[in-house]
Amino acid sequence: MIPKIMHFSMQSRCVPRDLLRTLNRWETQLPEHSVFFHDDDAVDRLLSMDWSEFPGFHEGMKCVLYKGAMTIDIWRVLMLWKYGGVYSDIDNWPEDMFTESLIPGNVSAWFLTDAFLRPSQWFMALEPRHPILYETMTEIIHNLLNIHRVHNPKLVFVTGPHVLNHGYKQFLTPLLETDGIEVLERFNEVLVGKQKKTVMKVLEKPLAERMRPGGMTSQQVHKLPHILTGKKDYSEIVAYNATLNMTRHERIVKESGVLHWTKHIYKNAKKNRHMRMTCRQYLKWLEKEEASTEKT
Amino acid sequence: MYLPPLRTYFAAGATFLIGFISCFCLLYYTNSANLSLDEFNLMTNDKLPPSIMSKRDFGQEPTTENDNGCSTSAKIQGSKKKKSKSTEFDILHELDVLSGGHGAENLECPSPLVPYQN
């Protein structure tokens, strides 16, 4: 059973007013859930723990040069692996239909579906020690240690949704062997994977209407209304101060100082241009640097 | 004596090299997949810490207080068994400490930011 715990993360516990509104909304919609907010220090505390079940983890983490999206990708997998529960990006707004009864009690993992029909990385609910998370984390470590350019990694493929999708596929291997690749395009039904654990990937109505994946009947498509909105009302014009108006999105960025990960990487990639090396090369370089500082 | 053109040797060499690399990759991935699965089974079946094992029966009934009277944000009171109830509280307490919520009760933020408590 998925524990009734919700995890959010942002750099600081001091949050913009618009995000507090979202957090309060979650508390209203899921009153039985305990909400935990993890700031950057909390993220570091979890990452610095002993992860003996994931050999090479701390080595791989040395190749993560950017705090922000990449670190949070890794953190959310570890957090749910250790404690289970629900993870949501802080800018997801639960609609009225999102209530305690939405996630069925008989599943061990529950996802929404992203635009590429992969399980959502921005919202996931799992039991602790779930095989999907194990497979995902193992793949992340493998990817980290094999990054081609540490100064400009391909986030989506190294720690992002692509890797979660890999974990999902690995988990469903028994079913893939019997039912074939179509299994990955089965939505809104309980699937049984490794260790006889169950998973459900939900396709919401708006996306289903756009994508119309194979095997979906129109009845299935209309079964689920819109339950979660990313960046709700972010284009609305709001007051920043007595004299200045801007969109809600601009206000959040201005107040929090958080850049989108693509901008963040672009900015830092320019700064770290001298580090054009693979992760393995970078680790060797670090070793040399440490040795030389010890000598002096 | 007839000697085939040089490109024939190159083609044969390249075919051999590709075959060798494919076999190597296949072996490597098969081995790594088996290893990770073995490790995984070993770990999940034998090495789960008791606190996580018993957490699987997290309960349903919501409440805002806990037995120990601590000021954490625990909202879950779990199953009716006392043992698992305390385990659930342990985990929530652990999470409260880990997330930093424990020490952020009187957090002050620069305007217009607002503090968030667990």
Interface residues (C-beta under 8 A of the other chain):
Chain A: M1 I2 P3 K4 I5 S12 R13 C14 V15 P16 R17 L20 L23 P31 E32 H33 S34 V35 F36 F37 H38 D39 D41 A42 R45 L46 E53 K82 Y83 G84 E127 P128 R129 P131 Y134 E135 T138 Q195 E255 S256
Chain B: S36 E39 F40 M43 T44 K47 L48 I52 K55 R56 D57 F58 Q60 P62 S73 A74 K75 I76 I91 L92 L95 D96 L98 S99 G100 G101 A104 L107 C109 P110 P112 L113 V114 P115 Y116 Q117 N118
